[in-house]
């Protein structure tokens, strides 16, 4: 399964809104400038997110968008499904071999588990773990 720019940029929008949650509305223009993205494209992505109830729009001179609920209550899966559709690595048919069908279902379920267990809060508070071990040598 490959996540398109719709899903990737949609996650970017939502992470930016999550980072500013409680500070008031954030404009798409500021998100576009900060991340060097097309504001016009972000406008196309925000509509389905608003229709799905994930964000609210605020009108006015200092308007923009805010999350409709706390970042800990919105998962990456919520966002990806709105923008990309159902999670399915392949379109399989009943004619597929049962072993292959089981493989596709396990892959789908694994992807869904990761997306559904990762919240916006997890994404904005992520700290990369160093894989290097620090060794101390005594001479």
C-alpha positions in Angstrom: 0.0 0.0 0.0 1.3 3.4 -0.9 0.1 6.5 0.7 -0.3 9.3 -1.8 0.5 13.0 -1.4 -3.2 13.5 -0.3 -2.6 11.3 2.8 0.9 12.7 3.5 -0.1 16.3 3.2 -3.3 15.6 5.1 -1.3 14.3 8.0 0.9 17.4 7.8 -2.1 19.6 8.1 -3.5 17.7 11.0 -0.1 17.6 12.8 0.2 21.4 12.4 -3.3 21.9 13.8 -2.5 19.5 16.7 0.7 21.3 17.5 -1.3 24.6 17.8 -4.4 23.0 19.5 -5.8 25.4 22.1 -4.0 28.5 20.6 -6.8 29.4 18.2 -7.3 28.9 14.5 -4.4 28.2 12.1 -4.5 29.4 8.5 -3.8 27.1 5.6 -1.5 29.8 4.3 0.8 29.5 7.4 0.8 25.7 7.1 1.6 25.9 3.4 4.4 28.4 3.9 6.0 26.5 6.9 6.0 23.2 5.0 6.6 24.6 1.5 3.4 23.2 0.1 0.7 24.5 -2.2 -1.9 26.4 -0.3 -4.4 25.6 -3.1 -3.8 21.9 -2.7 -4.2 22.1 1.0 -7.5 23.8 0.5 -8.7 20.8 -1.5 -7.6 18.4 1.3 -9.2 20.3 4.2 -12.7 20.0 2.8 -13.0 16.2 3.3 -11.4 16.5 6.7 -13.9 19.1 7.7 -16.8 17.1 6.3 -15.6 14.1 8.3 -15.7 16.1 11.5 -12.0 16.1 12.1 -11.5 19.8 11.8 -13.7 22.9 12.3 -13.3 26.1 10.3 -13.3 29.5 11.9 -14.3 32.5 9.8 -13.0 36.0 10.0 -9.8 38.0 9.8 -8.0 35.7 12.3 -9.8 32.6 11.1 -8.5 29.3 10.0 -8.9 25.7 11.2 -8.8 24.0 14.5 -9.1 20.3 15.4 -12.6 19.3 16.3 -11.3 17.2 19.3 -8.2 16.6 21.2 -5.1 15.3 19.3 -5.1 12.2 21.5 -8.6 11.2 20.1 -7.7 11.5 16.4 -5.7 8.6 14.8 -3.6 8.5 11.7 -6.1 5.9 10.5 -9.0 8.4 10.8 -7.1 10.8 8.5 -5.8 8.3 6.0 -9.3 6.7 5.5 -10.9 10.1 4.9 -8.3 11.1 2.3 -7.3 7.7 0.8 -10.3 5.5 1.2 -10.4 2.0 2.7 -7.1 0.5 3.7 -6.4 -2.4 1.3 -3.0 -3.4 -0.1 -4.6 -5.4 -3.0 -8.0 -5.9 -4.5 -8.5 -9.6 -4.1 -11.4 -11.8 -5.3 -12.9 -15.0 -4.0 -11.1 -16.8 -6.8 -7.8 -16.0 -5.1 -6.0 -18.9 -3.4 -7.1 -19.1 0.3 -3.4 -18.7 1.4 -2.9 -15.6 -0.6 -6.3 -14.1 0.6 -5.2 -14.8 4.2 -1.9 -13.0 3.5 -3.6 -9.9 2.1 -6.0 -9.8 5.0 -3.2 -10.0 7.5 -1.2 -7.3 5.7 -4.4 -5.1 5.7 -5.0 -5.7 9.4 -1.4 -5.0 10.3 -1.4 -1.7 8.4 -4.8 -0.8 10.0 -3.4 -1.7 13.5 -0.5 0.7 13.1 -2.6 3.5 11.7 -5.3 3.1 14.3 -2.9 2.9 17.3 -1.0 6.1 16.3 -2.7 9.3 17.4 -1.9 12.9 16.3 -0.5 13.4 19.8 1.9 10.5 19.3 3.1 12.1 16.0 3.6 15.6 17.4 5.4 14.4 20.5 7.6 11.8 18.6 11.2 11.8 19.6 13.6 9.7 17.5 15.2 7.0 19.5 19.0 6.8 19.0 20.0 3.3 17.7 23.6 4.0 18.5 24.9 2.7 21.8 27.3 4.7 23.7 30.3 2.7 24.7 32.8 3.8 27.2 36.4 2.5 26.9 38.8 2.4 29.8 42.5 2.3 29.2 
